Every structure is written in C-alpha cells, then in structure tokens.
C-alpha cells in the first residue's frame, strides 16, 4: 500500500481541524477542488474513509479521528528534524539552551559559566512559562531546564535537585502570624494562575488542587509577587525564590504536605550529541538549589 505523502497529512489535518473544505483551503492557500481531490486520494491510499460526508456537515470517521491523533507526532518529528538540520548547517552552530526567568535561569547562569571555554558556542534563549519542553521537542532548542509538572513525551530527563515550596503571603495577612501552614489553611484563598498553564500545572501551583480558587493571571515571578503583595492571591513558590526575594510587603511560610519543587534538565530522546552530553554532565554536577 502506498504510504501517505507529508503534504497530504498536512492537508488532512487542516480539513480535520476545520471540518470545512472551504476554510481549510483558505488556511492552506490553495483552491478548494485540489484539496478535495487530495483528501479522496489519501482515503484511496489508506483504503478507508476518513470523513463522514453523509450529514449536512463534514465529520470524521473513527479512522479519521485516529489519523488526526497519530499524525501530529509524525509532523512534529519532521519539523524538528528540519530545524535541527538547518541549524547544523549554519556557521554559528552551537548548543541552544532554554529556561524561563527565575530559579531556572539562575541555575543556567552557573552551568554556562562553568562551560565557558569548553562549549563556547552555547546560545541561551530565555523563554516563557510552559514553553521549554515544546521548544526541545520541536527543535528550537537542544536542551532545557524545566520544573515539574510538564509533558515529557519524546524527551529524556535528569533530575537536578528538589527543594521545598513555601507560601508567599501579604505581610498583613492573618496567616502571616503562623510559623507553619497546612494546605487546608489556604482553602478559599485565590492562587495566581500562570498564563498557558494546563490543568496539571494549575493543580500543582494550588495548595488545594481538589478545590482551587482562581486568582489573577501572571506571566512571571515578579508579577506573581506583586499580586501577592497587593493581597490578590497567596502563592506557592520555591524556597530558593523566597530567599532571593525578601521584601517588606511579602512574607513566606512553610507549608506541610505539598509537592516539592523539582528542576530537571531535558533533551530529545535518542540524542547522541557530544556537546549535549557535556552540558548534561555539568548540569548534574551542579545539581543543587541556587
């Protein structure tokens, strides 16, 4: 059986996502008749119907649903391979490393400083919340420092360190007088919501994941602390972040029975880059909280 072409898979995904040939053709920048023919040709190649054309609106068959799910990793892997190949052919070369601002970039500074002279071509990309694993998967970065939780499919990981999380509270909050807090003490109190956070990430950053109360959306740790200082939320933060952000309007208190903060180094599964191996070796040697 002839295998589908990459072009056909991209066309299929556009139609499957829109369930409208006209809109999909506009997205792809092609005319509608060639797109319709391409979908018929793909179905002929596979020997199954991908679309249910019996009703007033286009739908997906079970086979179509399966192809929609299974084709994404294939296209992601191809895009990643293209990006890495293009970077390998560029004169600058070098290892691309990414981390989000805060605890991760503090650790990254130490690693990069130690690598100076050994890996002079290291390029650092400061990325946003939740972007690091995707950047490694799709080839925009070779390696990343990431805190849990995150989607680790297609990645190899090495734990660098674990540290407690503490509650950041407004200085005049009634709980600030306590020496130790429990998750139930924070019931009903809004927690900041990280931009782009999924359900697992939202639950992790809430002391009461079974009964979360949403606070303001934040983009970075500086914004998070301002939200806390103004009394709009109480946040769980790494202990090292608390130690580096002593301020008169925020206090930090230990919280029992919450998941710790974990920092990991991640890279593409199966990578055999010598530069990457050197980076991971130095990162694990530096495996302590900042």
ABEGO torsion letter per residue (X at the ends): XBBBBAAAAAAAAAAAAAGBAAAAAAAAGBBAAAAAAAAAAAAAAAGBBABBAABABBBBBAAAAAAAAAAAAAAAAAAAAAAAAAAAABAAEEBBBBBBBEAAAAAAAAAAAAABGABAABBBBBBBBGAAAAAAAAGABABBBBBOBBBABGBBBBBABBBBBBBBBBAABAAAABABBBAAAABGBBBBBBBGBBAAAAAAABABAABBBBBBBBABAAAAAAAAAAGABBBBBBAAAAAABBBAABBBBBBBGBBBBBBBBBBBBGBABAAAAAAAAAAAAABBBX
